[in-house]
Amino acid sequence: MTELYSSTPSAPSRRTTLRAAGGGTLLLGLGLAGCRSAVSEAEAPAGKAGAGPRRGGIVTVAVNSDFTPSLLFAQSGQSLQQRLIYNTLTRYDDRLKPQPELATSWEHAEDGRGITLKLRTGVTFHDGRPFTADDVIFAVKNLQNPLRAAQLRATAAAVTGFEKRGDHELVLRLAHPVNNLFDLFEFMVITDRNSVEDAVTGKKLNGTGPFKLTKWSPGSGLSLTRNEKYWQPDRPYLDGVELRVVPQADALLSSLRTGQSQLSFSVPGKNLAVVAATPELAISQYTTGGGAYYLGVNTTVAPLNDKTVRQALARAIDRERILKQVLGGYGLASATPWPKSSPAFTEAGRTHYTYDPGKARELLKSAGHTRLDLPLLHINLPGDTAVAEAIQYDLKQIGVQVTLQPTDPATAQKNLISQKMPGLWAMSHSFAQVQPSTLAVSAYPFNEAKNTSKFRSAAYTKVVREAWTTPGTGARANALRQQITDTLLDEAFIIDLVIRGAVQVSAKKLHGVTLNKFSYLNLDDAYLAG
Amino acid sequence: MRGYLLRRLPSALLVLLVASFVAFAVLRLVPGDPAAVLAGPDASPGTEAAIRARLGLDAPLHTQYLRWIGDLLTGDLGPSYAIGGQTADLIGEGLGATVELTLGALLFVVVLGAALGILGATSRNRWVGATVRILTTAALAVPPFVTGVLLVLLFAVVLGVLPPGGRVPLLDAPDLGVQYLLLPALCLALPSAAVLGRYLKDGIERALAEDYVRTATAAGIAPRRLLWHHALPNALPPVVTLLGMQTGHLLGGAVLVEAIFAWPGLGQLAEQALVRRDYPVVQDLLLLLVTVFVLVQLLTDLVHAWLDPRIRWE
């Protein structure tokens, strides 16, 4: 092409375009001097000054991971919204005594193979449909579905018969007695059976709870508004709740410190000191323990197949240091999985393996070892890495060289389920906060039939099955729990380190916040003081 | 211009095809699978198998690939495995946020880059020159996660004038949205603005050293006119190409900046999806990013050709 001059352009010239761009930028810049401030807009309007509960205001909860609708019926890292949108049948008090919620009273069958539930009347779902016994039947059957991946599926599956006595009375028949039915009732949210498929894709969450979902913005969070027809009179006090996703720990902390959010359970241990120094924020701790850090041991890898070696490892770890350095002092150093509120908790069990590197070395020597090289898999998140490094340091002091294997959560989970863990791994487990039998039936690391440690023993199986099917109170129940604890301590295939309760950071003006045993947030009675 | 565009298209399509292979294969090479994540740590093997079958993960790999591409071509992105909801909805939500952030950052890149470049090339004051050099070096050297934390600390925690994170969509409430956008956009823009500034400075300096400029100066044309009418237009074409490349960087950098400022964009979605091995979401996202990159590149080349006629005659 040899054209020297292009034809007259009809489009704007380069110069005009550049000028326009410059001018536009300037105009936008000037427009920025807006009238409203995002900082003051973000703060929740508080009620009028004075003592006692006040109506109004929106509470923003900072969470570090988004709501995952596909895990609605499983316990996941983010279960806070469950009890805001839905109700459960019963709710445990601090002593694990069930209190009425959608079930108002209950009666056990004499043979232990059933329970009669009286259900609350006058309860409606958010779309106006009345709640009936059919909804409870659906909820139990829903958890029996393997696709729901509900951790308490074993307990739900024990319910094999339903007998409806009108709309508000129901008998659940059991294949065999179980003593953790109320764990199921605390765990199982009552969803609308007509829209459950929309619920697991996040399209529509229709419950009977105190708040209605107005919007789920993936990656951003959930917006909830007050359910004006809630069955508890005059509740909730709050106009609404926002669950806002703030994945980065520093950003989450800033959001609390600047008043953008008023509540969080996701502040890492090392940041709690900063919170404690912020006058507007309060820290409180749930000592009922939702989870625990542990060191898992593959009992088929030599020399870890020798329980003396495992016991040596259990003695070599300074649990108090992990508690202090990784969890900011919030939690309970313990050799057993049980929190203080559990009927299986004993102080002797908790302190069974005190930090004693000398004794650990002796044990190792008695098993014929002075130096060992072992791999340790851990999740590559900051908190988990810190625990793994603490374990590595402590074990080095007794001559056990540990090679860390940082692994992403999905792979770690896959290895855990498929029993492909190396000699050692450090992770956390849950389910010791409710009936002790639930731990051995529903928490995979402890499962008598199939666990990652590949630990099998006829005696352990027998005691676990018996502990699950024996009534939960009385001397026999106590003896069985003690036997489970003794087995866990003696065999040391799961070496418990520190029990962590949920740590709540909240604005001081926010009152009445509670969590249930599965970390479902309850804001029925919450309010913002003036 | 049309001929130029047609010549560029086949290579762009080839890039997309290869990208689809890579996006599909890479995910499957990474250990860990979505069924295990969904099944949770307490699942029985039956649960995992049931979930695997529901997701279609029990089919051979080539079937899975063809199914995915077939669905894509019919405009169906399918359901998300792990997060829940339709992949198209998830990406749509995040896309708006990321585009907003990237455009905001791009504006900063252009304004700051132009200011740094012009000031650096034309200032006769030693101190101004040194300050510009120090600023560009600092903007390049300090990584966004440090800049981000510093910006939050200063503007949100200490001064309390801007929110530390979150987003209000610009279209919903422009006055609030802009305040949420300022810090993340600035944080994202700084390194690119520095690169652009340096390029522009060099370009202007080169142009100002040309013979015709000297002649024009001798003829008494004002320095300001020389800069705006002669040096700057000549320095621009390579800078525009660079701006296109930086847009890609901005998109990539957004992943980190979105985490710092809790900005609910594609970066956050990608991270969540990757951690949970949500194959459809990650695959579609990767392909989308490559497509955007290819398009931006194509657009850049077209603008370059528009600014510099020599290119389109080649």
Interface residues (C-beta under 8 A of the other chain):
Chain A: M1 S6 R14 R15 A21 T25 L28 G31 L32 G34 C35 R36 S37 A38 V39 E41 A42 S65 D66 T68 P69 S70 L71 A74 Q75 S76 P146 L147 A149 Q151 R153 V200 T201 G202 K203 S217 P218 G219 S220 G221 R244 V245 V246 P247 Q248 D250 A251 L252 S254 S255 R257 T258 Q260 D408 P409 A410 T411 A412 Q413 K414 L416 I417 S418 H429 F431 S442 A443 Y444 P445 N447 K450
Chain B: V30 P31 G32 D33 P34 A36 V37 L38 A39 G40 P41 D42 A43 S44 P45 G46 T47 E48 A50 I51 R54 P79 S80 Y81 A82 I83 G84 G85 Q86 D89 L90 E93 G94 A97 L107 V110 V111 V149 V152 L153 A156 V157 G160 V161 L162 P163 P164 G165 G166 R167 V168 A173 P174 D175 L176 V178 Q179 Y180 L182 P233 A259 I260 F261 A262 P264 G265 Q268 L269 E271 Q272 V275 R276 R277 W306 L307 P309 W313
